Amino acid sequence: MSLFRRRRLPADRRPPLGPEERIVAWATAAGDEVVVLTNHGIWLPGVQARLGWHEIHKATWSGRQLALVASREVLSASDYAVMEDEPATVHTLLEPGDVPAQVRSRVTKSIAYTQHHPVSGGGVWVVARRVPGVDGLRWTVRYDSGVDRGSEEVRSATADLVEYGRSSVESGPP
């Protein structure tokens, strides 16, 4: 018997994986549930769809609990999406294994560009994320609280900042 033998996820606990999707880690969670990580994202208890790595705004590990803040698209512009945070979800992992390290690594690797810029009324985060299985980057923005994202001045500045980010990524480091 090998000391490094991998635990196998029982077949009846496997989520409906997509094409080219494979399981990379899993953990037993409270309530006889499982958290399943794939190369495309994370399958959470009680949720019928995968949360992509590019959709996770923040992930924290307390040593027992995995807290995730997902983002959702609230507005789409021609070359970027405006995102807002969903309420945090917290999952107690009874046997975390490699799950916390994999979540951190995969969320971090999904970020190709991130920069905060001042705009009228506050600031805006401009972020480019890698989406598993998709060529190119997905550009998103997240406004600070208090920013009027509907104002023409903010929309114009945001479009310029996204374009600046794109040109920075495409030209590479100086």
Buried (B, 14 or more C-beta within 10 A) or exposed (E): EEEEEEEEBEEEBEBEBEEEBEBBBBBBBEEEBBBBBBBBBBBBBEEEEBBBBBBBBEBBBEEEBBEBBBBEEEEEEEEBBBBEEBEEBEBBBEEBBBBBEBBEEBBEEBBBBEEBBEBEBBBBBBBBBBBBEEEEBBBBBBBEEEBBBEEEEBBEBBBEBBBEBBEBEEEEEE
